[in-house]
Amino acid sequence: SLHPKTTDESEGEPETLGLAMSVGDPQLAAELGALAAPARARARVSPAVRDATIVALCARAPLTRLELAALLGRSEVFLRRVTAALVQSGRLALVYPDQPNHPRQRYVAGQRAGTPNNTVTP
């Protein structure tokens, strides 16, 4: 093969290096991976556990839907519905609330929002 497989310490973790580069802190990326591990390890989790895990992750760092998908081992398409419901309920807030499809959109836990209407300053 042209690209031999190499052994990686983070094997089994969801693209830890990519997430570390994305969040800018390898230690935070490892913490997020550990927080998501119970939900990622199971093919199905209850909606309550899934939602609580997503909110806990977004309380630690603003995350994109793609980052959440990698952490949880779920598809970005599946998480679109889940994150929309969490934003609607106020448990999550958008970093760019006036532009839901902003290319750098991230989610934060609702209690981290800076104003009553669940908005934060990017």
C-alpha atoms as an extended CHARMM CRD file, in Angstrom:
* protein
*
       122  EXT
         1         1  SER       CA              0.0000000000        0.0000000000        0.0000000000  PROA      1               0.0000000000
         2         2  LEU       CA              1.1340000000        3.5270000000       -0.6550000000  PROA      2               0.0000000000
         3         3  HSD       CA              0.0670000000        4.6870000000        2.7880000000  PROA      3               0.0000000000
         4         4  PRO       CA              1.1520000000        2.2390000000        5.4800000000  PROA      4               0.0000000000
         5         5  LYS       CA             -0.9580000000        2.2250000000        8.5940000000  PROA      5               0.0000000000
         6         6  THR       CA              0.8180000000        3.7240000000       11.5560000000  PROA      6               0.0000000000
         7         7  THR       CA              0.1380000000        3.1130000000       15.1990000000  PROA      7               0.0000000000
         8         8  ASP       CA             -1.3320000000        6.1300000000       16.9530000000  PROA      8               0.0000000000
         9         9  GLU       CA             -1.6790000000        6.5910000000       20.7050000000  PROA      9               0.0000000000
        10        10  SER       CA             -5.1150000000        8.1000000000       20.1980000000  PROA      10              0.0000000000
        11        11  GLU       CA             -6.3680000000        5.1480000000       18.1480000000  PROA      11              0.0000000000
        12        12  GLY       CA            -10.0270000000        4.6250000000       18.9370000000  PROA      12              0.0000000000
        13        13  GLU       CA            -10.5120000000        8.2750000000       19.8530000000  PROA      13              0.0000000000
        14        14  PRO       CA            -12.4630000000       10.5130000000       17.4490000000  PROA      14              0.0000000000
        15        15  GLU       CA             -9.8530000000       12.3350000000       15.4320000000  PROA      15              0.0000000000
        16        16  THR       CA             -8.2710000000       13.7730000000       18.5570000000  PROA      16              0.0000000000
        17        17  LEU       CA             -5.5540000000       15.5670000000       16.6080000000  PROA      17              0.0000000000
        18        18  GLY       CA             -8.0620000000       17.2900000000       14.3340000000  PROA      18              0.0000000000
        19        19  LEU       CA            -10.2180000000       18.2580000000       17.2830000000  PROA      19              0.0000000000
        20        20  ALA       CA             -7.1760000000       19.5220000000       19.1950000000  PROA      20              0.0000000000
        21        21  MET       CA             -6.3000000000       21.7560000000       16.2590000000  PROA      21              0.0000000000
        22        22  SER       CA             -9.9200000000       22.8880000000       16.0230000000  PROA      22              0.0000000000
        23        23  VAL       CA            -10.3800000000       23.7790000000       19.7030000000  PROA      23              0.0000000000
        24        24  GLY       CA             -6.7470000000       24.8990000000       19.9960000000  PROA      24              0.0000000000
        25        25  ASP       CA             -5.9260000000       22.8650000000       23.1020000000  PROA      25              0.0000000000
        26        26  PRO       CA             -4.8990000000       19.1800000000       23.0170000000  PROA      26              0.0000000000
        27        27  GLN       CA             -5.7360000000       18.7400000000       26.7080000000  PROA      27              0.0000000000
        28        28  LEU       CA             -9.2450000000       20.1560000000       26.1750000000  PROA      28              0.0000000000
        29        29  ALA       CA             -9.6850000000       17.8890000000       23.1500000000  PROA      29              0.0000000000
        30        30  ALA       CA             -8.7420000000       14.8810000000       25.2990000000  PROA      30              0.0000000000
        31        31  GLU       CA            -11.1900000000       15.9850000000       28.0300000000  PROA      31              0.0000000000
        32        32  LEU       CA            -13.9720000000       16.3680000000       25.4560000000  PROA      32              0.0000000000
        33        33  GLY       CA            -13.1730000000       12.9170000000       24.0510000000  PROA      33              0.0000000000
        34        34  ALA       CA            -13.3380000000       11.3890000000       27.5350000000  PROA      34              0.0000000000
        35        35  LEU       CA            -16.6260000000       13.1770000000       28.2810000000  PROA      35              0.0000000000
        36        36  ALA       CA            -18.1590000000       11.8540000000       25.0530000000  PROA      36              0.0000000000
        37        37  ALA       CA            -16.7360000000        8.3190000000       25.3930000000  PROA      37              0.0000000000
        38        38  PRO       CA            -19.7570000000        6.6890000000       27.1070000000  PROA      38              0.0000000000
        39        39  ALA       CA            -22.1650000000        7.9390000000       24.4110000000  PROA      39              0.0000000000
        40        40  ARG       CA            -19.7020000000        7.1660000000       21.5990000000  PROA      40              0.0000000000
        41        41  ALA       CA            -19.1830000000        3.5940000000       22.8250000000  PROA      41              0.0000000000
        42        42  ARG       CA            -22.8350000000        2.6550000000       22.3850000000  PROA      42              0.0000000000
        43        43  ALA       CA            -24.7520000000        2.4430000000       19.1270000000  PROA      43              0.0000000000
        44        44  ARG       CA            -27.8810000000        3.7250000000       20.8690000000  PROA      44              0.0000000000
        45        45  VAL       CA            -28.2530000000        5.9440000000       23.9040000000  PROA      45              0.0000000000
        46        46  SER       CA            -31.3760000000        7.4380000000       25.4050000000  PROA      46              0.0000000000
        47        47  PRO       CA            -32.2980000000       10.9440000000       24.2200000000  PROA      47              0.0000000000
        48        48  ALA       CA            -31.7980000000       12.2270000000       27.7940000000  PROA      48              0.0000000000
        49        49  VAL       CA            -28.2210000000       10.8820000000       27.9470000000  PROA      49              0.0000000000
        50        50  ARG       CA            -27.4660000000       12.0810000000       24.4200000000  PROA      50              0.0000000000
        51        51  ASP       CA            -28.7770000000       15.5910000000       25.1190000000  PROA      51              0.0000000000
        52        52  ALA       CA            -27.0210000000       15.8570000000       28.4940000000  PROA      52              0.0000000000
        53        53  THR       CA            -23.7410000000       14.7780000000       26.8770000000  PROA      53              0.0000000000
        54        54  ILE       CA            -24.0650000000       17.3630000000       24.0880000000  PROA      54              0.0000000000
        55        55  VAL       CA            -24.8570000000       20.1510000000       26.5690000000  PROA      55              0.0000000000
        56        56  ALA       CA            -21.9280000000       19.0950000000       28.7920000000  PROA      56              0.0000000000
        57        57  LEU       CA            -19.5590000000       19.1170000000       25.8050000000  PROA      57              0.0000000000
        58        58  CYS       CA            -20.7360000000       22.5650000000       24.7120000000  PROA      58              0.0000000000
        59        59  ALA       CA            -20.3610000000       23.8380000000       28.2900000000  PROA      59              0.0000000000
        60        60  ARG       CA            -16.6340000000       23.0270000000       28.0710000000  PROA      60              0.0000000000
        61        61  ALA       CA            -16.0310000000       24.6090000000       24.6450000000  PROA      61              0.0000000000
        62        62  PRO       CA            -17.9610000000       26.1200000000       21.7340000000  PROA      62              0.0000000000
        63        63  LEU       CA            -18.2730000000       23.2600000000       19.2210000000  PROA      63              0.0000000000
        64        64  THR       CA            -19.4090000000       22.8850000000       15.6260000000  PROA      64              0.0000000000
        65        65  ARG       CA            -21.9280000000       20.2270000000       14.6460000000  PROA      65              0.0000000000
        66        66  LEU       CA            -19.1070000000       18.3980000000       12.8330000000  PROA      66              0.0000000000
        67        67  GLU       CA            -16.9900000000       18.3700000000       16.0130000000  PROA      67              0.0000000000
        68        68  LEU       CA            -19.9610000000       17.0590000000       18.0080000000  PROA      68              0.0000000000
        69        69  ALA       CA            -20.5140000000       14.3620000000       15.3820000000  PROA      69              0.0000000000
        70        70  ALA       CA            -16.8690000000       13.2530000000       15.6250000000  PROA      70              0.0000000000
        71        71  LEU       CA            -16.9270000000       13.2510000000       19.4160000000  PROA      71              0.0000000000
        72        72  LEU       CA            -20.1830000000       11.2960000000       19.6500000000  PROA      72              0.0000000000
        73        73  GLY       CA            -19.6270000000        8.9420000000       16.7270000000  PROA      73              0.0000000000
        74        74  ARG       CA            -22.8580000000       10.1310000000       15.1000000000  PROA      74              0.0000000000
        75        75  SER       CA            -23.5980000000       11.7020000000       11.7360000000  PROA      75              0.0000000000
        76        76  GLU       CA            -23.7210000000       15.4500000000       11.3140000000  PROA      76              0.0000000000
        77        77  VAL       CA            -27.1280000000       15.0570000000        9.6260000000  PROA      77              0.0000000000
        78        78  PHE       CA            -28.5290000000       13.2500000000       12.6790000000  PROA      78              0.0000000000
        79        79  LEU       CA            -27.1640000000       15.9450000000       14.9920000000  PROA      79              0.0000000000
        80        80  ARG       CA            -28.7880000000       18.7180000000       12.9310000000  PROA      80              0.0000000000
        81        81  ARG       CA            -32.2120000000       17.7630000000       14.3310000000  PROA      81              0.0000000000
        82        82  VAL       CA            -30.8850000000       17.1820000000       17.8370000000  PROA      82              0.0000000000
        83        83  THR       CA            -28.9970000000       20.4790000000       18.0820000000  PROA      83              0.0000000000
        84        84  ALA       CA            -31.9550000000       22.4060000000       16.6200000000  PROA      84              0.0000000000
        85        85  ALA       CA            -34.2070000000       21.0060000000       19.3690000000  PROA      85              0.0000000000
        86        86  LEU       CA            -31.6390000000       21.8430000000       22.0670000000  PROA      86              0.0000000000
        87        87  VAL       CA            -31.3220000000       25.4130000000       20.7690000000  PROA      87              0.0000000000
        88        88  GLN       CA            -35.1210000000       25.7260000000       20.6480000000  PROA      88              0.0000000000
        89        89  SER       CA            -35.3570000000       24.5750000000       24.2840000000  PROA      89              0.0000000000
        90        90  GLY       CA            -32.6350000000       27.0080000000       25.3920000000  PROA      90              0.0000000000
        91        91  ARG       CA            -30.2280000000       24.2580000000       26.5100000000  PROA      91              0.0000000000
        92        92  LEU       CA            -27.8410000000       25.2630000000       23.7010000000  PROA      92              0.0000000000
        93        93  ALA       CA            -27.2000000000       28.6560000000       22.1400000000  PROA      93              0.0000000000
        94        94  LEU       CA            -25.7580000000       29.6250000000       18.7660000000  PROA      94              0.0000000000
        95        95  VAL       CA            -22.6110000000       31.7370000000       18.5840000000  PROA      95              0.0000000000
        96        96  TYR       CA            -24.1480000000       33.4710000000       15.5320000000  PROA      96              0.0000000000
        97        97  PRO       CA            -27.8750000000       33.4560000000       16.4150000000  PROA      97              0.0000000000
        98        98  ASP       CA            -28.8930000000       35.7690000000       13.5610000000  PROA      98              0.0000000000
        99        99  GLN       CA            -27.1220000000       33.5340000000       11.0310000000  PROA      99              0.0000000000
       100       100  PRO       CA            -27.9490000000       29.8870000000       11.8170000000  PROA      100             0.0000000000
       101       101  ASN       CA            -26.0420000000       28.6680000000        8.7480000000  PROA      101             0.0000000000
       102       102  HSD       CA            -22.9310000000       30.7550000000        9.3990000000  PROA      102             0.0000000000
       103       103  PRO       CA            -19.8550000000       28.8070000000        8.1990000000  PROA      103             0.0000000000
       104       104  ARG       CA            -18.1760000000       29.1880000000       11.6230000000  PROA      104             0.0000000000
       105       105  GLN       CA            -21.3330000000       28.4400000000       13.6250000000  PROA      105             0.0000000000
       106       106  ARG       CA            -20.7150000000       26.8310000000       17.0050000000  PROA      106             0.0000000000
       107       107  TYR       CA            -22.9020000000       25.7390000000       19.8870000000  PROA      107             0.0000000000
       108       108  VAL       CA            -22.4710000000       26.7060000000       23.5300000000  PROA      108             0.0000000000
       109       109  ALA       CA            -24.4030000000       25.5710000000       26.5810000000  PROA      109             0.0000000000
       110       110  GLY       CA            -27.3870000000       27.8480000000       27.2110000000  PROA      110             0.0000000000
       111       111  GLN       CA            -26.0930000000       29.0330000000       30.5820000000  PROA      111             0.0000000000
       112       112  ARG       CA            -22.9310000000       30.3320000000       28.8730000000  PROA      112             0.0000000000
       113       113  ALA       CA            -24.9870000000       32.6660000000       26.6930000000  PROA      113             0.0000000000
       114       114  GLY       CA            -24.3510000000       36.3300000000       27.2880000000  PROA      114             0.0000000000
       115       115  THR       CA            -27.8660000000       37.7290000000       26.8880000000  PROA      115             0.0000000000
       116       116  PRO       CA            -31.3930000000       36.6000000000       27.7310000000  PROA      116             0.0000000000
       117       117  ASN       CA            -32.1650000000       35.5340000000       24.1420000000  PROA      117             0.0000000000
       118       118  ASN       CA            -29.3510000000       32.9380000000       24.1460000000  PROA      118             0.0000000000
       119       119  THR       CA            -26.8490000000       34.9280000000       22.1020000000  PROA      119             0.0000000000
       120       120  VAL       CA            -23.1160000000       35.1530000000       22.6580000000  PROA      120             0.0000000000
       121       121  THR       CA            -20.4130000000       37.3490000000       21.2440000000  PROA      121             0.0000000000
       122       122  PRO       CA            -18.1770000000       35.4170000000       18.8060000000  PROA      122             0.0000000000
